[in-house]
Structure formats: C-alpha cells, structure tokens
C-alpha cells in the first residue's frame, strides 16, 4: 500500500545508522537505542561537530522504535581536544589547525553556522528526543558534553573529571555547556565554575547535581541498561507523559536562554578571536594542562 498524501516513510535504523556511522555507533535492543559518539578510536573534534550531531539527534528522535535513548562516547576522553598537552608540545602544534577553524567562525558564514549548529544541538536533545534519555559519561570531559548533561538521567565514571574551559580560553560559556551548568547547579556554584574553569571530580559532580551516579567505568553501561529496562516496564503512555514532566524545566531554560547564551559568546568570539585575546596557543595550553592536572589529582585522591 502506498503512502497517503502528507505521509512520509518512518525512519529506519539501518538507514540513519549508516548515514552517521562516521560519528555514531547506533545499536538497538528491545526499544533501547544506544548512541555512542566515536571517531578513529576516540572522539575528536570541537564546535564543527554540532552541525552533524544535531541532525543525528533529530533523526533518532523521529524513529518511534527508539523508546529509550542512551548517549555515551568512546575512549579515555569524552572528546579528545588535543589533550594531553605536555611541556614539550609546541604552541603551534596545539592550535594550528584549530585556530584556523576558529578564525573561520569570525566570518558571517562561520558565525551563523556555529550559532545554528550549537543551538540545534541542544534543542534536538531536549525537544527532539521525545523519550526517556540516559547520558553516560565514561571518561574525563573537557568540553561539549552538554548532550549527556541534558539527558534525563546522567551517569559518570568514578574517575571522571569535568570542565567548562571557556573562561580559560578567554570566551564566555555560550554554546550549551554553560547553560547545562546553570540548569543543574545552584546560582553561586555555576557562577564560580563558569568564571574560573576549575575542574570538577566525580564526587563533586554528584554533590553539585551534575550526575546521578558515579560508578567504575566497567559498570556504567550495564547500569544504564538496567535503568533503561526499568523505565521500559512503565506503560508506554505513562513513560512518555513522565518524559514531558521531567524535561519541562529544561525546555523552559532552553527557550529563555539558548539564543541568549550563544549570541553573547559570538559577540566575544568575533572580536577576541580575531585580535588574538581568546583561544591563543598559550590559553589552550594552560586550559588543557589544568584539565590534565585535575585528572591526575582526582585519580590520586
């Protein structure tokens, strides 16, 4: 039977899994979709990935066969942002390619691409994934783990360390992560971490309300699947109505603050990247070294 006027074919997992296989491993069992960020054995990239991620979240959300979604990543960092940096690493090696990309963002086209991509990335996690979501942060997270924080439930490894590096890089925190901090932390706590870029260990993340549980890394996915199966035991309508209630405050935060945050980061980015007062090699080095120091401190304590 053909499609009726106005109908469209339902998305098929095999189609969009193939489409996004360069950035996501997608596997589904019993209605539970696991979406694992990856590239070349880890996750490499920065703001340019927003434009691909937000399209993937939209397609995943449009598939009614995905009844619970688990979002996680690959490797020993959430995203490998040129870390670790050592004393021997040359400044030009730190940011040669990245700085060129950042300068591209100061153009009208580049700024618009960042604005729409980052805005839709957060939007499509909060609004587009219209089912229960579980974020699993399997490793230290330097940047762009807002998708996991905006999941309904978030787990992390007990050796995870968190960071919003914008202040260290000379920029305001406008591309989603700062908004997640504001949404989950108290006003005093989020102000402190957004001004200082201090690292947050797993136990502190628990205390601040960033995550629900901190577990040994090998226990993370089994625990996420256990929670997902428990959620699946709810009647479907009750499950989906619970989702509407749970995400309501995040929806309001996004509507009120999403564009506001991004516009203010872009004002600073366009000016300060161009004149070299933001995202300089020295700032990137210091930010990454502080992050690596936070990881060592968390593992030693």
N, C-alpha and C positions, 0 to 999 in steps of 0.2 A: 504494500500500500504506500503510495507517495505521500509526501508531506502536504499538509493542508496549507492554504495561504497564510503567511505570517509565521508558520512553524520553522524551526531550524533543527538540524540534527543535534542530538546530545553529544557533548564532547566525549571522546573515548580516551581512556588512559594510555593506550598504546600509541595514540597519535601525539598527544602533548608530551608524553614521556620521551618520545623520540625527538620532538621539537626542541626540548630543553635539556637534552642529555648532556650537553657540554657544561651545564651549571648545576643540574639537579639529578640525583638518583631518586626515582619515584617507585615505590613498591606499595601494593595494597593487599590486605588480607582481611576478610570479614568486615569490610566497610571502613577499616582504619588505614589511612594513607600515611606513609612515612615519606617525607620530603627532606632529602639530605643534600645540603649545599656541597659542592665539590668542584675542583678543577686541578688536574695534574697532581693528584695525591693529597691536596690540601684545599684551601680556598684562597685564591689570590685575587686581588682587585680592590677597588675603592668605590668612589661615588658613581663611576660609569656603569656599575652593575645594577644600579637602581632601575634602569630602563628595561632590563631583561627580567629582573626579579618581579617587578610589579605586573608584568604580563603573565608570568607563570602563576602568581597567586590568583590572578583573575580567572585563568582557565581551570585551575584546581578548584576554585570556589564555584565555578559553573557546572561542575560534574556532580550530579546528585548521588552518584555511587560513593563519593567521599563523605562519610558520615562523622568521622573524627579525623583531624589532621595533626600529625606530629612533625614539627620543624626542628631539624638539627643540622650539624655541619660535619666536616671531615678533618681529621688530623689533630695536631697538637696546638693549634690556634683556631679560634672561630674564623678569623680572616688573617692571613699572613700579610701584614702591612710592612714589608721589608724588615721584619724582625727575625732573629735578634741582630742588633747593631753592636759591634764591638769597637774598642778604641782604635783598631786598625782599619775600620771601614772608612773609606774616603767620603767626604761630604758629597762629591759629585756622583758617587755610586748610590748614595741614599736617595737622591731625588731627581736625577737627570731626566728620566722618562716621566716620573710623576709630576715634576714641576712643569714640564711642557704641557701635560694634560691639565694641570691646574690653571695655567695661563690661558688655555683654551676656554676655560669656564668664565673668564672675564669678558669674553665677547658676548654680544647679544644672543647669538645662537646657542653658545655654550651655557650661558646663564639660564636661558629658557629650558634647555634640556635637563640641567640639574634641577631646576625648580619643579618641572612637571614630573620628572622621574622620581625624585625623593618624595614629593607629595603623594604620588600614586602608590609608591611602595608601601608607605604606612597606611594609606587609605585602603588598599586592597587586602592588607592583613586584617584590619579592624572591621571593615564593612564587607569586603568581598568573600572572606572565609566565613560563611554564614552557618558554621557548625562549630562544635567544641574544638579548641585548639590547645596543644601542649607544646611548649618550647623546651628543647633540651640543649643546654649549653655545655658542650662536652670538654671544653678546654678554655684557657685564658682568652679573654675577649677584649681587644684593644679598641675596636670601632665597629659600627654598623651591625650590632646585634639587637637592634630595636624590634625586629620581627619576632624574636624569641621572647623579649620582654612584654610585648603587647599580646602574646598568646594568653589565653585564659588562665592557664597553669604553667609555671616555669620551673624546671629542674636544672641543677648545675652540678658539675663535678666538684668534689670537695677540695680540689686543688685549683679551682678556677679563680681567676683574678679579673676584675672588671675595671674599665677605664673609659671616661669620655675625654678624648685628647684635645678637644677644640681649643681650650684655653692655652695649653702648652704650644699649640700651633699658631696662636695669635688670632683665633677666629671665635665668634660667638657660636653656641651649640644649636644650630638651626635645622639640621637635616633629619630629625626624627628621634635620635638618641636622647637629646636633651629633653624633648617632650616626654619621652618614656620616664626619665628620671623625675620630672616634675609630676607626672601622673602617679608614680608609685611611692615617692619619698615625701617626707614632711617638707614644708617650705624651707626651713632652716637647713636641713640636710642637703636638699637638692641644690640650694644656693652655694653651699660650701663646695660640693664636688664639681659643680659647673664652673666656679671661679678658679679652682685650684688644679683640676685634672688629677687629683690624688687617686691612687688605686684603691680598690675595694676587694678584700678577700671574700671567700665564700661564706664564712660565718658572719661577716659584717653585712654581706648582701642579704642573708637571711634576716638579720636584725632590722635592716632598713626596709624590708618588704620587697626587694627586687625579685626574689625567688621564693618558692615554696619549700623546696628540699635541696640539700647538698649531700651528694652520695658519691661513693667510689665510682670512678668512670665506668667500670665494667657493669655496674648495677643500674646505670642510668636508663638505657633503652628497655631492659626488662621491666623496670618500674614504670616507665612511661606507657608501655604496652599494657601493664596491669591496670593503670588508671584509665586508659582508653577503653579497655574491655569493661571496666566497671561503669563507665559513662554509657557505653553501648547497651547496658542492661536496662536503662531507662526507656520507657515508651518513646517512640520517635518524636511525637508531638511535644511531650514534656521535655525531651532533650533539647529540641530546637527553641522552645519558649524559654527554657533556662538560659540558653545562649543569649537571647535578646536581653534578658535581665542582667546577665553578667557583663556584657560588653557595653551597657548603656553609658557608664561614666567615661569609658574610653572614646566612645563616639562623640560625646559632648566635648571632651578635651580636644579631639581632632578638629571638630568643626570650629571651635573657638580659637585654637592656637596653631593648627597645622600651617596654614599660609603665612600667618604672622611670624612664626619662627623662621621659616625659610626666607621670607623677604628680608628679615633683619640680618641673617647670615650673608645673603647675597650682597647687601649694601657694603658690608665689611669686606667680603671676598673680592669684589670687583675693585675696590680701592687698594686694599692691603696686599693682595697677591701681586698686583701689578707693580707696586713700588717696593716689593721685597720685604715688607714688615710682617708678613704672615707666611707660614709654611716654608720658611727658609730651611736650608740644609741643617743649620745649627739647631733650629727649633725641632725639626723632625728627629735629629739625633738625640736631643735632650728628652723629648717625649718618649721615644722608644726605649732609651736607657732607663728612664724612670719606670716604665712599664715592666721591663725585664727585671729591674731591681725589686719591684713589687711581687713578681712571680717567685723570685728566689726567697724573699722574706716570708711569703706565705708557705712555701714548702719547708722552710727551716723551722717554722714556729709550730 
